[in-house]
Amino acid sequence: MVLNPRLSTHSAPVFLTQPVHPSVVEANDAIRALVDSRAGKDWTSTEAAEYEVLLIEWAAATQGIGAGIIEAA
C-alpha cells in the first residue's frame, strides 16, 4: 500500500498574532539545556522535578499567565 501525503490547500503563511514573550524563550532555553545535558542518561528525581517545573513555567508563559506561578505551586 502506498501512502500519499495530503497536500494542504492553505497556502498563506502562518504568523503569530503576538510577539513571543521573553519568559517563553527563557523557559524554552532552560528546558532545552536540561534535556541536552541529560541526553542518554538516567534522570534523578530532582532533575525530573526540575523538568516538570520548567514545563509548568513554559506553559504559563505561553498562556500569558506570567512569572511567579511556581511560588504558588
mmCIF file of the N, C-alpha and C atoms, coordinates in Angstrom:
data_MODEL
# 
_entry.id   MODEL 
# 
loop_
_atom_site.group_PDB 
_atom_site.id 
_atom_site.type_symbol 
_atom_site.label_atom_id 
_atom_site.label_alt_id 
_atom_site.label_comp_id 
_atom_site.label_asym_id 
_atom_site.label_entity_id 
_atom_site.label_seq_id 
_atom_site.pdbx_PDB_ins_code 
_atom_site.Cartn_x 
_atom_site.Cartn_y 
_atom_site.Cartn_z 
_atom_site.occupancy 
_atom_site.B_iso_or_equiv 
_atom_site.pdbx_formal_charge 
_atom_site.auth_seq_id 
_atom_site.auth_comp_id 
_atom_site.auth_asym_id 
_atom_site.auth_atom_id 
_atom_site.pdbx_PDB_model_num 
ATOM 1   N N  . MET A 1 1  ? 0.842  -1.169 0.000  1.00 0.00 ? 1  MET A N  1 
ATOM 2   C CA . MET A 1 1  ? 0.000  0.000  0.000  1.00 0.00 ? 1  MET A CA 1 
ATOM 3   C C  . MET A 1 1  ? 0.889  1.235  0.000  1.00 0.00 ? 1  MET A C  1 
ATOM 4   N N  . VAL A 1 2  ? 0.587  2.152  -0.882 1.00 0.00 ? 2  VAL A N  1 
ATOM 5   C CA . VAL A 1 2  ? 1.355  3.387  -0.988 1.00 0.00 ? 2  VAL A CA 1 
ATOM 6   C C  . VAL A 1 2  ? 0.545  4.515  -0.372 1.00 0.00 ? 2  VAL A C  1 
ATOM 7   N N  . LEU A 1 3  ? 1.185  5.235  0.524  1.00 0.00 ? 3  LEU A N  1 
ATOM 8   C CA . LEU A 1 3  ? 0.518  6.366  1.157  1.00 0.00 ? 3  LEU A CA 1 
ATOM 9   C C  . LEU A 1 3  ? 1.023  7.654  0.528  1.00 0.00 ? 3  LEU A C  1 
ATOM 10  N N  . ASN A 1 4  ? 0.110  8.466  0.102  1.00 0.00 ? 4  ASN A N  1 
ATOM 11  C CA . ASN A 1 4  ? 0.470  9.765  -0.464 1.00 0.00 ? 4  ASN A CA 1 
ATOM 12  C C  . ASN A 1 4  ? 0.097  10.851 0.533  1.00 0.00 ? 4  ASN A C  1 
ATOM 13  N N  . PRO A 1 5  ? 1.036  11.736 0.835  1.00 0.00 ? 5  PRO A N  1 
ATOM 14  C CA . PRO A 1 5  ? 0.712  12.805 1.784  1.00 0.00 ? 5  PRO A CA 1 
ATOM 15  C C  . PRO A 1 5  ? -0.355 13.724 1.208  1.00 0.00 ? 5  PRO A C  1 
ATOM 16  N N  . ARG A 1 6  ? -1.222 14.158 2.067  1.00 0.00 ? 6  ARG A N  1 
ATOM 17  C CA . ARG A 1 6  ? -2.270 15.075 1.665  1.00 0.00 ? 6  ARG A CA 1 
ATOM 18  C C  . ARG A 1 6  ? -1.667 16.479 1.601  1.00 0.00 ? 6  ARG A C  1 
ATOM 19  N N  . LEU A 1 7  ? -1.825 17.132 0.495  1.00 0.00 ? 7  LEU A N  1 
ATOM 20  C CA . LEU A 1 7  ? -1.294 18.477 0.341  1.00 0.00 ? 7  LEU A CA 1 
ATOM 21  C C  . LEU A 1 7  ? -2.257 19.479 0.959  1.00 0.00 ? 7  LEU A C  1 
ATOM 22  N N  . SER A 1 8  ? -1.699 20.434 1.636  1.00 0.00 ? 8  SER A N  1 
ATOM 23  C CA . SER A 1 8  ? -2.518 21.462 2.258  1.00 0.00 ? 8  SER A CA 1 
ATOM 24  C C  . SER A 1 8  ? -3.096 22.384 1.201  1.00 0.00 ? 8  SER A C  1 
ATOM 25  N N  . THR A 1 9  ? -4.344 22.745 1.395  1.00 0.00 ? 9  THR A N  1 
ATOM 26  C CA . THR A 1 9  ? -4.957 23.708 0.490  1.00 0.00 ? 9  THR A CA 1 
ATOM 27  C C  . THR A 1 9  ? -4.726 25.127 0.986  1.00 0.00 ? 9  THR A C  1 
ATOM 28  N N  . HIS A 1 10 ? -4.170 25.241 2.152  1.00 0.00 ? 10 HIS A N  1 
ATOM 29  C CA . HIS A 1 10 ? -3.875 26.548 2.745  1.00 0.00 ? 10 HIS A CA 1 
ATOM 30  C C  . HIS A 1 10 ? -2.474 26.954 2.336  1.00 0.00 ? 10 HIS A C  1 
ATOM 31  N N  . SER A 1 11 ? -2.363 27.986 1.528  1.00 0.00 ? 11 SER A N  1 
ATOM 32  C CA . SER A 1 11 ? -1.043 28.367 1.038  1.00 0.00 ? 11 SER A CA 1 
ATOM 33  C C  . SER A 1 11 ? -0.495 29.627 1.673  1.00 0.00 ? 11 SER A C  1 
ATOM 34  N N  . ALA A 1 12 ? -1.304 30.339 2.448  1.00 0.00 ? 12 ALA A N  1 
ATOM 35  C CA . ALA A 1 12 ? -0.835 31.568 3.075  1.00 0.00 ? 12 ALA A CA 1 
ATOM 36  C C  . ALA A 1 12 ? 0.068  31.244 4.249  1.00 0.00 ? 12 ALA A C  1 
ATOM 37  N N  . PRO A 1 13 ? 1.105  32.051 4.454  1.00 0.00 ? 13 PRO A N  1 
ATOM 38  C CA . PRO A 1 13 ? 1.984  31.800 5.601  1.00 0.00 ? 13 PRO A CA 1 
ATOM 39  C C  . PRO A 1 13 ? 1.243  32.022 6.916  1.00 0.00 ? 13 PRO A C  1 
ATOM 40  N N  . VAL A 1 14 ? 1.676  31.297 7.934  1.00 0.00 ? 14 VAL A N  1 
ATOM 41  C CA . VAL A 1 14 ? 1.076  31.420 9.252  1.00 0.00 ? 14 VAL A CA 1 
ATOM 42  C C  . VAL A 1 14 ? 1.972  32.312 10.092 1.00 0.00 ? 14 VAL A C  1 
ATOM 43  N N  . PHE A 1 15 ? 1.386  33.336 10.684 1.00 0.00 ? 15 PHE A N  1 
ATOM 44  C CA . PHE A 1 15 ? 2.132  34.270 11.517 1.00 0.00 ? 15 PHE A CA 1 
ATOM 45  C C  . PHE A 1 15 ? 1.561  34.252 12.924 1.00 0.00 ? 15 PHE A C  1 
ATOM 46  N N  . LEU A 1 16 ? 2.440  34.418 13.895 1.00 0.00 ? 16 LEU A N  1 
ATOM 47  C CA . LEU A 1 16 ? 1.983  34.545 15.268 1.00 0.00 ? 16 LEU A CA 1 
ATOM 48  C C  . LEU A 1 16 ? 1.237  35.864 15.405 1.00 0.00 ? 16 LEU A C  1 
ATOM 49  N N  . THR A 1 17 ? 0.161  35.856 16.167 1.00 0.00 ? 17 THR A N  1 
ATOM 50  C CA . THR A 1 17 ? -0.608 37.074 16.336 1.00 0.00 ? 17 THR A CA 1 
ATOM 51  C C  . THR A 1 17 ? 0.027  38.003 17.354 1.00 0.00 ? 17 THR A C  1 
ATOM 52  N N  . GLN A 1 18 ? 0.845  37.452 18.242 1.00 0.00 ? 18 GLN A N  1 
ATOM 53  C CA . GLN A 1 18 ? 1.517  38.258 19.253 1.00 0.00 ? 18 GLN A CA 1 
ATOM 54  C C  . GLN A 1 18 ? 2.992  37.898 19.268 1.00 0.00 ? 18 GLN A C  1 
ATOM 55  N N  . PRO A 1 19 ? 3.849  38.853 19.613 1.00 0.00 ? 19 PRO A N  1 
ATOM 56  C CA . PRO A 1 19 ? 5.268  38.523 19.718 1.00 0.00 ? 19 PRO A CA 1 
ATOM 57  C C  . PRO A 1 19 ? 5.509  37.537 20.859 1.00 0.00 ? 19 PRO A C  1 
ATOM 58  N N  . VAL A 1 20 ? 6.543  36.746 20.719 1.00 0.00 ? 20 VAL A N  1 
ATOM 59  C CA . VAL A 1 20 ? 6.885  35.767 21.750 1.00 0.00 ? 20 VAL A CA 1 
ATOM 60  C C  . VAL A 1 20 ? 7.432  36.511 22.964 1.00 0.00 ? 20 VAL A C  1 
ATOM 61  N N  . HIS A 1 21 ? 6.874  36.212 24.111 1.00 0.00 ? 21 HIS A N  1 
ATOM 62  C CA . HIS A 1 21 ? 7.296  36.859 25.354 1.00 0.00 ? 21 HIS A CA 1 
ATOM 63  C C  . HIS A 1 21 ? 8.666  36.325 25.763 1.00 0.00 ? 21 HIS A C  1 
ATOM 64  N N  . PRO A 1 22 ? 9.519  37.191 26.308 1.00 0.00 ? 22 PRO A N  1 
ATOM 65  C CA . PRO A 1 22 ? 10.860 36.726 26.710 1.00 0.00 ? 22 PRO A CA 1 
ATOM 66  C C  . PRO A 1 22 ? 10.840 35.556 27.684 1.00 0.00 ? 22 PRO A C  1 
ATOM 67  N N  . SER A 1 23 ? 9.844  35.477 28.555 1.00 0.00 ? 23 SER A N  1 
ATOM 68  C CA . SER A 1 23 ? 9.802  34.361 29.507 1.00 0.00 ? 23 SER A CA 1 
ATOM 69  C C  . SER A 1 23 ? 9.555  33.033 28.808 1.00 0.00 ? 23 SER A C  1 
ATOM 70  N N  . VAL A 1 24 ? 8.871  33.063 27.661 1.00 0.00 ? 24 VAL A N  1 
ATOM 71  C CA . VAL A 1 24 ? 8.677  31.843 26.882 1.00 0.00 ? 24 VAL A CA 1 
ATOM 72  C C  . VAL A 1 24 ? 10.017 31.364 26.341 1.00 0.00 ? 24 VAL A C  1 
ATOM 73  N N  . VAL A 1 25 ? 10.796 32.283 25.818 1.00 0.00 ? 25 VAL A N  1 
ATOM 74  C CA . VAL A 1 25 ? 12.115 31.953 25.268 1.00 0.00 ? 25 VAL A CA 1 
ATOM 75  C C  . VAL A 1 25 ? 13.027 31.445 26.382 1.00 0.00 ? 25 VAL A C  1 
ATOM 76  N N  . GLU A 1 26 ? 13.004 32.106 27.526 1.00 0.00 ? 26 GLU A N  1 
ATOM 77  C CA . GLU A 1 26 ? 13.841 31.686 28.655 1.00 0.00 ? 26 GLU A CA 1 
ATOM 78  C C  . GLU A 1 26 ? 13.480 30.275 29.121 1.00 0.00 ? 26 GLU A C  1 
ATOM 79  N N  . ALA A 1 27 ? 12.194 30.014 29.266 1.00 0.00 ? 27 ALA A N  1 
ATOM 80  C CA . ALA A 1 27 ? 11.759 28.682 29.707 1.00 0.00 ? 27 ALA A CA 1 
ATOM 81  C C  . ALA A 1 27 ? 12.127 27.628 28.671 1.00 0.00 ? 27 ALA A C  1 
ATOM 82  N N  . ASN A 1 28 ? 11.940 27.951 27.409 1.00 0.00 ? 28 ASN A N  1 
ATOM 83  C CA . ASN A 1 28 ? 12.277 27.020 26.337 1.00 0.00 ? 28 ASN A CA 1 
ATOM 84  C C  . ASN A 1 28 ? 13.776 26.712 26.336 1.00 0.00 ? 28 ASN A C  1 
ATOM 85  N N  . ASP A 1 29 ? 14.596 27.749 26.496 1.00 0.00 ? 29 ASP A N  1 
ATOM 86  C CA . ASP A 1 29 ? 16.052 27.548 26.542 1.00 0.00 ? 29 ASP A CA 1 
ATOM 87  C C  . ASP A 1 29 ? 16.466 26.707 27.746 1.00 0.00 ? 29 ASP A C  1 
ATOM 88  N N  . ALA A 1 30 ? 15.828 26.937 28.890 1.00 0.00 ? 30 ALA A N  1 
ATOM 89  C CA . ALA A 1 30 ? 16.151 26.169 30.098 1.00 0.00 ? 30 ALA A CA 1 
ATOM 90  C C  . ALA A 1 30 ? 15.774 24.705 29.924 1.00 0.00 ? 30 ALA A C  1 
ATOM 91  N N  . ILE A 1 31 ? 14.625 24.451 29.308 1.00 0.00 ? 31 ILE A N  1 
ATOM 92  C CA . ILE A 1 31 ? 14.204 23.070 29.049 1.00 0.00 ? 31 ILE A CA 1 
ATOM 93  C C  . ILE A 1 31 ? 15.195 22.398 28.112 1.00 0.00 ? 31 ILE A C  1 
ATOM 94  N N  . ARG A 1 32 ? 15.547 23.090 27.038 1.00 0.00 ? 32 ARG A N  1 
ATOM 95  C CA . ARG A 1 32 ? 16.481 22.521 26.066 1.00 0.00 ? 32 ARG A CA 1 
ATOM 96  C C  . ARG A 1 32 ? 17.836 22.224 26.710 1.00 0.00 ? 32 ARG A C  1 
ATOM 97  N N  . ALA A 1 33 ? 18.342 23.130 27.545 1.00 0.00 ? 33 ALA A N  1 
ATOM 98  C CA . ALA A 1 33 ? 19.631 22.925 28.201 1.00 0.00 ? 33 ALA A CA 1 
ATOM 99  C C  . ALA A 1 33 ? 19.587 21.716 29.139 1.00 0.00 ? 33 ALA A C  1 
ATOM 100 N N  . LEU A 1 34 ? 18.503 21.591 29.894 1.00 0.00 ? 34 LEU A N  1 
ATOM 101 C CA . LEU A 1 34 ? 18.377 20.452 30.809 1.00 0.00 ? 34 LEU A CA 1 
ATOM 102 C C  . LEU A 1 34 ? 18.320 19.136 30.039 1.00 0.00 ? 34 LEU A C  1 
ATOM 103 N N  . VAL A 1 35 ? 17.503 19.099 29.008 1.00 0.00 ? 35 VAL A N  1 
ATOM 104 C CA . VAL A 1 35 ? 17.364 17.870 28.222 1.00 0.00 ? 35 VAL A CA 1 
ATOM 105 C C  . VAL A 1 35 ? 18.678 17.527 27.533 1.00 0.00 ? 35 VAL A C  1 
ATOM 106 N N  . ASP A 1 36 ? 19.349 18.520 26.957 1.00 0.00 ? 36 ASP A N  1 
ATOM 107 C CA . ASP A 1 36 ? 20.633 18.278 26.288 1.00 0.00 ? 36 ASP A CA 1 
ATOM 108 C C  . ASP A 1 36 ? 21.689 17.770 27.265 1.00 0.00 ? 36 ASP A C  1 
ATOM 109 N N  . SER A 1 37 ? 21.696 18.311 28.477 1.00 0.00 ? 37 SER A N  1 
ATOM 110 C CA . SER A 1 37 ? 22.713 17.902 29.452 1.00 0.00 ? 37 SER A CA 1 
ATOM 111 C C  . SER A 1 37 ? 22.493 16.472 29.950 1.00 0.00 ? 37 SER A C  1 
ATOM 112 N N  . ARG A 1 38 ? 21.264 15.974 29.842 1.00 0.00 ? 38 ARG A N  1 
ATOM 113 C CA . ARG A 1 38 ? 20.952 14.635 30.335 1.00 0.00 ? 38 ARG A CA 1 
ATOM 114 C C  . ARG A 1 38 ? 20.734 13.631 29.213 1.00 0.00 ? 38 ARG A C  1 
ATOM 115 N N  . ALA A 1 39 ? 21.035 14.000 27.997 1.00 0.00 ? 39 ALA A N  1 
ATOM 116 C CA . ALA A 1 39 ? 20.795 13.119 26.845 1.00 0.00 ? 39 ALA A CA 1 
ATOM 117 C C  . ALA A 1 39 ? 21.493 11.779 27.045 1.00 0.00 ? 39 ALA A C  1 
ATOM 118 N N  . GLY A 1 40 ? 20.732 10.717 26.934 1.00 0.00 ? 40 GLY A N  1 
ATOM 119 C CA . GLY A 1 40 ? 21.267 9.371  27.038 1.00 0.00 ? 40 GLY A CA 1 
ATOM 120 C C  . GLY A 1 40 ? 21.572 8.909  28.446 1.00 0.00 ? 40 GLY A C  1 
ATOM 121 N N  . LYS A 1 41 ? 21.203 9.705  29.442 1.00 0.00 ? 41 LYS A N  1 
ATOM 122 C CA . LYS A 1 41 ? 21.471 9.352  30.837 1.00 0.00 ? 41 LYS A CA 1 
ATOM 123 C C  . LYS A 1 41 ? 20.156 9.231  31.595 1.00 0.00 ? 41 LYS A C  1 
ATOM 124 N N  . ASP A 1 42 ? 20.191 8.489  32.688 1.00 0.00 ? 42 ASP A N  1 
ATOM 125 C CA . ASP A 1 42 ? 19.021 8.409  33.551 1.00 0.00 ? 42 ASP A CA 1 
ATOM 126 C C  . ASP A 1 42 ? 18.875 9.712  34.324 1.00 0.00 ? 42 ASP A C  1 
ATOM 127 N N  . TRP A 1 43 ? 17.643 10.111 34.527 1.00 0.00 ? 43 TRP A N  1 
ATOM 128 C CA . TRP A 1 43 ? 17.363 11.342 35.265 1.00 0.00 ? 43 TRP A CA 1 
ATOM 129 C C  . TRP A 1 43 ? 17.173 11.028 36.745 1.00 0.00 ? 43 TRP A C  1 
ATOM 130 N N  . THR A 1 44 ? 17.704 11.882 37.588 1.00 0.00 ? 44 THR A N  1 
ATOM 131 C CA . THR A 1 44 ? 17.438 11.758 39.016 1.00 0.00 ? 44 THR A CA 1 
ATOM 132 C C  . THR A 1 44 ? 16.040 12.304 39.276 1.00 0.00 ? 44 THR A C  1 
ATOM 133 N N  . SER A 1 45 ? 15.513 12.033 40.448 1.00 0.00 ? 45 SER A N  1 
ATOM 134 C CA . SER A 1 45 ? 14.182 12.556 40.779 1.00 0.00 ? 45 SER A CA 1 
ATOM 135 C C  . SER A 1 45 ? 14.207 14.084 40.841 1.00 0.00 ? 45 SER A C  1 
ATOM 136 N N  . THR A 1 46 ? 15.323 14.653 41.249 1.00 0.00 ? 46 THR A N  1 
ATOM 137 C CA . THR A 1 46 ? 15.467 16.106 41.292 1.00 0.00 ? 46 THR A CA 1 
ATOM 138 C C  . THR A 1 46 ? 15.425 16.696 39.885 1.00 0.00 ? 46 THR A C  1 
ATOM 139 N N  . GLU A 1 47 ? 16.118 16.073 38.954 1.00 0.00 ? 47 GLU A N  1 
ATOM 140 C CA . GLU A 1 47 ? 16.126 16.552 37.567 1.00 0.00 ? 47 GLU A CA 1 
ATOM 141 C C  . GLU A 1 47 ? 14.744 16.413 36.934 1.00 0.00 ? 47 GLU A C  1 
ATOM 142 N N  . ALA A 1 48 ? 14.065 15.326 37.239 1.00 0.00 ? 48 ALA A N  1 
ATOM 143 C CA . ALA A 1 48 ? 12.716 15.132 36.713 1.00 0.00 ? 48 ALA A CA 1 
ATOM 144 C C  . ALA A 1 48 ? 11.770 16.202 37.258 1.00 0.00 ? 48 ALA A C  1 
ATOM 145 N N  . ALA A 1 49 ? 11.919 16.525 38.539 1.00 0.00 ? 49 ALA A N  1 
ATOM 146 C CA . ALA A 1 49 ? 11.092 17.572 39.144 1.00 0.00 ? 49 ALA A CA 1 
ATOM 147 C C  . ALA A 1 49 ? 11.418 18.933 38.535 1.00 0.00 ? 49 ALA A C  1 
ATOM 148 N N  . GLU A 1 50 ? 12.701 19.196 38.284 1.00 0.00 ? 50 GLU A N  1 
ATOM 149 C CA . GLU A 1 50 ? 13.107 20.451 37.654 1.00 0.00 ? 50 GLU A CA 1 
ATOM 150 C C  . GLU A 1 50 ? 12.494 20.566 36.261 1.00 0.00 ? 50 GLU A C  1 
ATOM 151 N N  . TYR A 1 51 ? 12.498 19.470 35.527 1.00 0.00 ? 51 TYR A N  1 
ATOM 152 C CA . TYR A 1 51 ? 11.902 19.443 34.186 1.00 0.00 ? 51 TYR A CA 1 
ATOM 153 C C  . TYR A 1 51 ? 10.410 19.755 34.266 1.00 0.00 ? 51 TYR A C  1 
ATOM 154 N N  . GLU A 1 52 ? 9.731  19.164 35.231 1.00 0.00 ? 52 GLU A N  1 
ATOM 155 C CA . GLU A 1 52 ? 8.299  19.403 35.389 1.00 0.00 ? 52 GLU A CA 1 
ATOM 156 C C  . GLU A 1 52 ? 8.021  20.873 35.703 1.00 0.00 ? 52 GLU A C  1 
ATOM 157 N N  . VAL A 1 53 ? 8.821  21.460 36.576 1.00 0.00 ? 53 VAL A N  1 
ATOM 158 C CA . VAL A 1 53 ? 8.670  22.878 36.914 1.00 0.00 ? 53 VAL A CA 1 
ATOM 159 C C  . VAL A 1 53 ? 8.896  23.751 35.685 1.00 0.00 ? 53 VAL A C  1 
ATOM 160 N N  . LEU A 1 54 ? 9.919  23.427 34.901 1.00 0.00 ? 54 LEU A N  1 
ATOM 161 C CA . LEU A 1 54 ? 10.186 24.199 33.686 1.00 0.00 ? 54 LEU A CA 1 
ATOM 162 C C  . LEU A 1 54 ? 9.027  24.096 32.695 1.00 0.00 ? 54 LEU A C  1 
ATOM 163 N N  . LEU A 1 55 ? 8.429  22.928 32.586 1.00 0.00 ? 55 LEU A N  1 
ATOM 164 C CA . LEU A 1 55 ? 7.276  22.776 31.703 1.00 0.00 ? 55 LEU A CA 1 
ATOM 165 C C  . LEU A 1 55 ? 6.089  23.616 32.177 1.00 0.00 ? 55 LEU A C  1 
ATOM 166 N N  . ILE A 1 56 ? 5.886  23.661 33.479 1.00 0.00 ? 56 ILE A N  1 
ATOM 167 C CA . ILE A 1 56 ? 4.804  24.482 34.039 1.00 0.00 ? 56 ILE A CA 1 
ATOM 168 C C  . ILE A 1 56 ? 5.071  25.955 33.751 1.00 0.00 ? 56 ILE A C  1 
ATOM 169 N N  . GLU A 1 57 ? 6.326  26.386 33.935 1.00 0.00 ? 57 GLU A N  1 
ATOM 170 C CA . GLU A 1 57 ? 6.685  27.774 33.655 1.00 0.00 ? 57 GLU A CA 1 
ATOM 171 C C  . GLU A 1 57 ? 6.484  28.095 32.174 1.00 0.00 ? 57 GLU A C  1 
ATOM 172 N N  . TRP A 1 58 ? 6.892  27.171 31.314 1.00 0.00 ? 58 TRP A N  1 
ATOM 173 C CA . TRP A 1 58 ? 6.729  27.386 29.880 1.00 0.00 ? 58 TRP A CA 1 
ATOM 174 C C  . TRP A 1 58 ? 5.245  27.503 29.524 1.00 0.00 ? 58 TRP A C  1 
ATOM 175 N N  . ALA A 1 59 ? 4.431  26.594 30.059 1.00 0.00 ? 59 ALA A N  1 
ATOM 176 C CA . ALA A 1 59 ? 3.000  26.623 29.771 1.00 0.00 ? 59 ALA A CA 1 
ATOM 177 C C  . ALA A 1 59 ? 2.372  27.926 30.261 1.00 0.00 ? 59 ALA A C  1 
ATOM 178 N N  . ALA A 1 60 ? 2.747  28.361 31.436 1.00 0.00 ? 60 ALA A N  1 
ATOM 179 C CA . ALA A 1 60 ? 2.211  29.612 31.975 1.00 0.00 ? 60 ALA A CA 1 
ATOM 180 C C  . ALA A 1 60 ? 2.632  30.795 31.106 1.00 0.00 ? 60 ALA A C  1 
ATOM 181 N N  . ALA A 1 61 ? 3.872  30.791 30.663 1.00 0.00 ? 61 ALA A N  1 
ATOM 182 C CA . ALA A 1 61 ? 4.376  31.895 29.837 1.00 0.00 ? 61 ALA A CA 1 
ATOM 183 C C  . ALA A 1 61 ? 3.684  31.929 28.475 1.00 0.00 ? 61 ALA A C  1 
ATOM 184 N N  . THR A 1 62 ? 3.418  30.772 27.898 1.00 0.00 ? 62 THR A N  1 
ATOM 185 C CA . THR A 1 62 ? 2.781  30.747 26.590 1.00 0.00 ? 62 THR A CA 1 
ATOM 186 C C  . THR A 1 62 ? 1.313  31.144 26.667 1.00 0.00 ? 62 THR A C  1 
ATOM 187 N N  . GLN A 1 63 ? 0.727  31.014 27.834 1.00 0.00 ? 63 GLN A N  1 
ATOM 188 C CA . GLN A 1 63 ? -0.671 31.415 28.011 1.00 0.00 ? 63 GLN A CA 1 
ATOM 189 C C  . GLN A 1 63 ? -0.790 32.818 28.568 1.00 0.00 ? 63 GLN A C  1 
ATOM 190 N N  . GLY A 1 64 ? 0.356  33.487 28.758 1.00 0.00 ? 64 GLY A N  1 
ATOM 191 C CA . GLY A 1 64 ? 0.335  34.855 29.244 1.00 0.00 ? 64 GLY A CA 1 
ATOM 192 C C  . GLY A 1 64 ? 0.063  34.995 30.728 1.00 0.00 ? 64 GLY A C  1 
ATOM 193 N N  . ILE A 1 65 ? 0.188  33.897 31.475 1.00 0.00 ? 65 ILE A N  1 
ATOM 194 C CA . ILE A 1 65 ? -0.056 33.961 32.908 1.00 0.00 ? 65 ILE A CA 1 
ATOM 195 C C  . ILE A 1 65 ? 1.089  34.694 33.599 1.00 0.00 ? 65 ILE A C  1 
ATOM 196 N N  . GLY A 1 66 ? 2.280  34.539 33.069 1.00 0.00 ? 66 GLY A N  1 
ATOM 197 C CA . GLY A 1 66 ? 3.413  35.270 33.588 1.00 0.00 ? 66 GLY A CA 1 
ATOM 198 C C  . GLY A 1 66 ? 4.225  34.505 34.618 1.00 0.00 ? 66 GLY A C  1 
ATOM 199 N N  . ALA A 1 67 ? 5.260  35.167 35.077 1.00 0.00 ? 67 ALA A N  1 
ATOM 200 C CA . ALA A 1 67 ? 6.181  34.558 36.039 1.00 0.00 ? 67 ALA A CA 1 
ATOM 201 C C  . ALA A 1 67 ? 5.546  34.528 37.427 1.00 0.00 ? 67 ALA A C  1 
ATOM 202 N N  . GLY A 1 68 ? 6.119  33.732 38.302 1.00 0.00 ? 68 GLY A N  1 
ATOM 203 C CA . GLY A 1 68 ? 5.680  33.684 39.665 1.00 0.00 ? 68 GLY A CA 1 
ATOM 204 C C  . GLY A 1 68 ? 4.694  32.573 39.966 1.00 0.00 ? 68 GLY A C  1 
ATOM 205 N N  . ILE A 1 69 ? 4.339  31.800 38.949 1.00 0.00 ? 69 ILE A N  1 
ATOM 206 C CA . ILE A 1 69 ? 3.382  30.717 39.174 1.00 0.00 ? 69 ILE A CA 1 
ATOM 207 C C  . ILE A 1 69 ? 3.983  29.617 40.047 1.00 0.00 ? 69 ILE A C  1 
ATOM 208 N N  . ILE A 1 70 ? 5.286  29.435 39.971 1.00 0.00 ? 70 ILE A N  1 
ATOM 209 C CA . ILE A 1 70 ? 5.920  28.354 40.716 1.00 0.00 ? 70 ILE A CA 1 
ATOM 210 C C  . ILE A 1 70 ? 5.911  28.628 42.218 1.00 0.00 ? 70 ILE A C  1 
ATOM 211 N N  . GLU A 1 71 ? 5.960  29.896 42.619 1.00 0.00 ? 71 GLU A N  1 
ATOM 212 C CA . GLU A 1 71 ? 5.941  30.195 44.033 1.00 0.00 ? 71 GLU A CA 1 
ATOM 213 C C  . GLU A 1 71 ? 4.652  29.693 44.685 1.00 0.00 ? 71 GLU A C  1 
ATOM 214 N N  . ALA A 1 72 ? 3.567  29.647 43.903 1.00 0.00 ? 72 ALA A N  1 
ATOM 215 C CA . ALA A 1 72 ? 2.303  29.169 44.438 1.00 0.00 ? 72 ALA A CA 1 
ATOM 216 C C  . ALA A 1 72 ? 2.201  27.659 44.414 1.00 0.00 ? 72 ALA A C  1 
ATOM 217 N N  . ALA A 1 73 ? 3.055  27.006 43.629 1.00 0.00 ? 73 ALA A N  1 
ATOM 218 C CA . ALA A 1 73 ? 2.941  25.549 43.483 1.00 0.00 ? 73 ALA A CA 1 
ATOM 219 C C  . ALA A 1 73 ? 3.523  24.812 44.661 1.00 0.00 ? 73 ALA A C  1 
# 
